[in-house]
Amino acid sequence: MSGHLSSGEREFATLVAQLHALEEDIGAARDLAPRATSWCGLELHAHREPARALHGERVTLADGAQIVIRPIEPEDLHELAAAFEHLGALSRFQRFGERMDHLTRRQLIELTHADHESHEALVALDARTGEGIGLARYVRASDDPARARVTCTVIDPWQGRGVGTALVERLAARARAAGIDRCTATILVGNQPARRLLEHVVDETGAHRDAGMIEITAEARRTTGT
């Protein structure tokens, strides 16, 4: 059916799907508000497995919060699944371009098993709790070793605090070291934060809009400092 729709009709369908995701987030926030009020003054302790000892680069954000960034490891699979649960419906739609209720076992394995050259993934962890809060990755193109597709995702409570910037800066440095000087990224029309994040480390060379999505091509920005 979708193959018979025009680009404009598919873009409208994408916009409607985004609005539904936003409505879902608003509904979830309304449901949570009464419970948050009723819990006021109570100290609740959810059961959680003890966090593994953190290792990696410690980064202090502008608001003073500390995170740890390091290459992802296979043992991060369960942490990644838990982090996905902290992504709102709209964030999930913006990342995957479709409604996603959960990550499959196969997707989790693909995300956490990187060779750190053709496929690199950097994870950001809350330095206080060890919880996963963000992931940036590139996957080298099979037909062009100097080009890679990049993505970056940060869970909702940590968005807008500099986690994404810290991740993409380090991912860009690793990509340059691996001989990657061009990248592509797909974002939803109107997702300006994602576009600004990408422009922080690369120079956009082209953009193709189709069905509510923008395919961006860019070249790595050569830095002279650290």
Secondary structure by P-SEA (a helix, b strand, c coil): ccccccaaaaaaaaaaaaaaaaaaaaaaaaaaaaaaaaaccbbbbcccccccccccbbbbccccbbbbbccccccaaaaaaaaaaaccaaaaaaacccccccccaaaaaaaaccccccbbbbbbccccccccccccccccccccccbbbbbbbbcccccccaaaaaaaaaaaaaaaaaccccbbbbbcccaaaaaaaaacccccccccccccccbbbbbbbbbccc
